[in-house]
C-alpha cells in the first residue's frame, strides 16, 4: 500500500481527517461532502476502505480523483481499529480526527475544534454530538454525554473533570498527532468496541483537554432493517461478548498505574451501567442469556469489590442476581415488573419492594435494594406549568429519600452553552416537592433548545442526573403538551432527548 501526495507546506495547522470506510456507499457522499465543505480549510482527508463489498471503494477513488487533498487507501479486511491506527500513522497534520463513514461533521465543526486546539496547545479537543435518526437530529440515545458537553471548559487532568469518561467516542474530537504517537495510543486490532479503551487511555495521558459546547458531529443511526452499525447490535451474543472483552481489556490497561485506581474504578462502574442496557434481551432469548450471564460474571469477578451503589437499586439488584446465577429471578424482574416501583420503609430507610427483599430462600443483601437517591421508576415529575413569568413543576419523591440527598432541576442548552437552575419551593404534600424557574431572568437565545434535567447528590457524594423523559411523568401528562408562552413551547422531543423548551 502506497499513499502518494504532494509535500505539505504548513503542517503546523494541518488537520488530517481519517475516514473509516466499510460498506457505507449509501452515506459516503454526504460524509465526504461535509468534510470538503468545512469552514476550516487546511485539511487532508484520508479515506481507508477496509475491503468493502459494495461501491464504497469506487466512491472513495472518485473523490480522490476530483480533490487534491483527498486520498484513498484500500486494504484487506481487518476491522475499523486497524484502519484507524493506519490512518493515524499516515497523518501529516499536527492534529488528527477520526470519522465513521456513515456520519457527518457540521460545517463549523473542525474550525471550532482547531481554534481551541491551536490556542490552548491541547492534546484533545471535544465537541458536542447529536444522533441522526431518519435524518432528524436526536439526543435520545445519549445518557450522560450532554452534560460533558454542556459548557466550555479546559482541564489538565481527568481528576479535574471525572465526568469526561462518559464521552467515550473518538469521532467528535481532534487529537494532537504526536500526543497519540508519543504515548502509543491506538485501538486494539480485531476489537469491535475499540474506541472506548482508546479514548479513556487518551484522557488519562492528556495534559490539556478542552471541551467546546457547540455541535460539531452527527452520529447516524441507520433505519431498522438496514445494515446497522456495531452499536445498534448490542443484544447479539458475539457483539455483547466483544463489548465485555473491551471492558476487561481497559481494566487491565491501568494495572501498572496505581495512581489511576480511582479513575479505572469510575470507568468500571460506567461500563457496568452500559453492559446492563442489554439485559432485557435475555428474557426472550436463551442463547443470548447464556452469553450475557457468562460474560457478565467474568466481568464482575474481574472488578472484585467494586462499589457499584451509584448505579441505583434496580441495577445493583440485577448485578447481585447475575453474580449469584439467579437467572429466573433476574428474568422475572426484567420481564414482569412494571416501570413503577413499590417502596418499603424498614428501620427508617427506603428499599425497592419486590420478591427478593428479605427473602429467606434467596439471601441477597438488603443494601443492594436500598433507595438512597432518585431511581427511575421511584420518582416522577407529577405536573408542569408554564406561563409568561414562571416554569413550575412538582416532583413526587419519597420524603425519606429526599431527606438523604440534594435534588435540583435545571434547563440546559442543547445547542451551545448556558443553563438555568430552578429554585426549590419546598414540600407541598406527602412525598411532593415544588420547583420554579423565573422565566424573566435568563437571557434566552432565539431559536435555542433547552432540556429539562434532574440532578441529585446523596450524602456520601454519589451523584447523577436524568433528562426527564416520558417514563418519568404520569401517563396523562404528555397529552397536555405542548405548553406555550410568548417565549416558546415546552414539549417532549427527540432533539431534546426528553422534555425541552424550544425558544421562539
Order of alpha helices (4+ residues) and beta strands (2+ residues): beta-alpha-beta-alpha-beta-alpha-beta-beta-alpha-beta-beta-alpha-beta-beta-alpha-alpha-beta-alpha-alpha-alpha-alpha-alpha-beta-beta-beta-beta-alpha-beta-beta-beta-beta-beta-beta-beta-beta-beta
